[in-house]
Amino acid sequence: MDHLETSIQHELGGRKGLIFDRNVARLLDFVNTRENPFLVLAHNIPLYNFVTKQIVKDNIKARIVKSLKNGDAAYQ
């Protein structure tokens, strides 16, 4: 089994496949009943630069957000 495509198919066969399907169904039920737990609704969260490990200043954060919105609008 050197090919990844066939390994994945064989790994999800039988009991492992049933457990995987059950876990996916449980996750979808959770999201449908309690909304998405990974959705961030607060707008006052600081922007974090993962390269320099520092919080981005508010004026730079505003410029980045504005640039992203302008880019999205231009793309649309």
N, C-alpha and C positions, 0 to 999 in steps of 0.2 A: 504494500500500500504506500507507494511513493507519491501518489497524486493526491493533492489536498481535496479536490472535488469529491473523489470517491470516499476518502476518509471521513469527511463530514457526513455524507449520506449514511455510511455504515455506523457512525457513532450515534446517530439519531434513530437508529432502527431498534425495534423491540421496546424493552422496558425504558431505556433512556429517552426514546422518542416520546413515549407516553408521559413521562415525568416532565419533559420539556414542554409539551403541549399543555399540560395541566398548569405549569407555572406561568406560561404566557396568558392563558385564560384568566388566571387569578390576577395577574397584573392589569389586564384590560378591565376586569370587573372593578378593581380598586380605582383605576383612573375614571371609569364611568360613574362610580358612586360618590367619590370624594374629590373630584376634579384633579387636575394635574399637580402633584406635589412639588414638581420641579419648576413651576412657574413663579417668577419673581415679580411681585406687584409694586414694590416700593421703588420710587424714583430717586430717592436720596442716597442710594448706595454709592460709595466712592469707587472710582475707576482705579484698578490695581494694575500696575505695570509688572508683569511676571518676569521680565528680563532684568530690570533694575531692582526689583523687590520693593518698590516704593509706590505710594498712593499718588495718583496724578492730580495736579492742582485743578481747581474748579474751572478756571478760565480755559485751560487746555482741554479739559473734559468737554466743555461746551463746544469748543471748536471741532473736536473729533466727532461729537454727536451730530453737529450741524453738517459736517462734511459727509458723514454716512447718510444722513437724510437727503442731502442734495444729490449724492450719487445714486441713491435708490430712486429718487424722483426722475433723474435723468435716464436711468435704466428703464423705468416704466414707460 
